Amino acid sequence: KILGAPLCVDVRATMASLSAQYSKWDNLEFSDDEEDQQPTKAVPPPGIPPHATQVDPSNLPPELANDPAIMRQLSKAPGAGGVTKIEQTPAGSEKGRHAFKHQDRTIYEWDQSLDEVNIWIAPPPGVTASMLDIAIAHDRLSVGLKGNPPFLAEKTGGVVVVAESLWSIEPLAKGGAELTVNLQKMRKGEMWTSALHGHGVLDPLTQEEDKKRLMLERFQEENPGFDFSGAEFNGNIPNARDFMGGVKYS
């Protein structure tokens, strides 16, 4: 959707619209009588907003071509002029958290800061710390119940300082419990695009939001007497780890 300022790009609508156009080649119907060929009004596929605008990926309007997040995503897509479907990363239950879902079930939520990544998991009712089997390696995490196959066993989104990482399980005020896995980043300031490999990556806009949060956290850490909570960036957001000589270790 390109509806003036502020720009809102419905990439999924555009991709689905293009796919619908290409699929017509598989369902052509011919008539020998030109009078029988009446023009029909194009109907957008289900789920596509009626006011969405289709764009030519080889001739993008400036609003899209000048958006670095969208262009990075398009350039990574295989074939078809770099066109791909961009899925929005589900938000977690609290601000700043991201959710990994499978078949509408939240498997875990996660967030990140300059120094760490936290993963939150809802364990089965009645599970206590003594029942859990959790292993944190420098590039891998395994979570499960003792005597059973692991619930999660994946590579981490970055390298971990094992000696400083930990996990805990705490009761919730609303009932039940929450398992927290705290992974300390080996490379401070590095932005992880996923907590665990194989579970997708943050969508481009969410990546930009995380980059901004990490940069503001770094500014605040290096300039404790200032308030950067309302700061904004013009143009591309720099990488918190490498900006201005690199992040400082305390």
Residue, then its C-alpha position, 0 to 999 in steps of 0.5 A: k500500500i502506498l498511501g502518501a506520507p507516512l509511507c506504509v508498504d504492504v509487501r505481502a499484498t504486492m507479492a501475492s498480487l504478482s503471484a496471482q498475475y503469474s498464475k493466470w498463465d496456467n488457466l488461459e481460456f480461448s474463444d473463437d468469437e471476439e464478441d464473447q471476450q468481455p473484459t472482466k474486473a480484476v479481483p484481488p486475491p483473498g486477504i489483499p486490501p482493495h486499495a493495495t497498489q501493485v508495483d513492478p519490482s524492476n521499476l520500484p517507486p522512490e518510496l520503496a527504492n529508498d527504503p534500505a530495510i525493504m531493499r535489503q530484503l528484496s535483494k536477498a530473495p532468489g529469482a523473480g527479480g528479487v521479489t519475496k514475501i516478508e512475514q512480520t515478526p510476531a510481537g511478544s507479551e511485553k514491549g520489546r519481546h519477539a515471539f517465535k510461533h508454530q501453528d499459532r502456538t507461542i514456543y518462546e519469546w525473546d529479546q536482546s540488549l547490548d550484552e545479552v539475549n533472554i529467552w522465555i518459555a512457558p513450561p508444562p504445569g507442575v514442572t520444577a527446576s529439578m525436572l529440567d534438563i538444560a544445556i548451554a554451549h558456546d553456540r547451542l542451546s538445549v531445553g527439555l525435561k529429564g528422560n525425554p527428548p529435548f523440547l528445543a535443541e538449536k544453534t544460538g543466533g550468536v556466540v555465547v559466553v557459557a560461564e556467564s550464562l544461566w537459567s531460572i524458573e520463577p512462578l508468575a503472579k497470574g499463575g503458572a511459571e516462566l523459564t528464563v534462559n539468559l545468554q551472555k553475548m560473546r560479541k557485545g553489541e552484535m545484533w542477533t537476527s534470531a535467538l535460535h537458528g531455524h526459527g526464521v529471522l526478524d523482519p527488516l523493520t523489526q531489525e531496524e527497531d532492534k538496531k535503534r534500541l541497541m544504539l540508544e543503549r550504547f549511547q546511554e551506557e557511554n554517556p550516563g548523564f544524558d537521556f537518549s530515550g527520545a532520540e531519532f536517527n536520520g537515514n541508516i541506523p549504524n551498527a552498535r558494535d562497530f560504530m565510532g571505533g567499536v563498542k566498549y567493554s567494561 
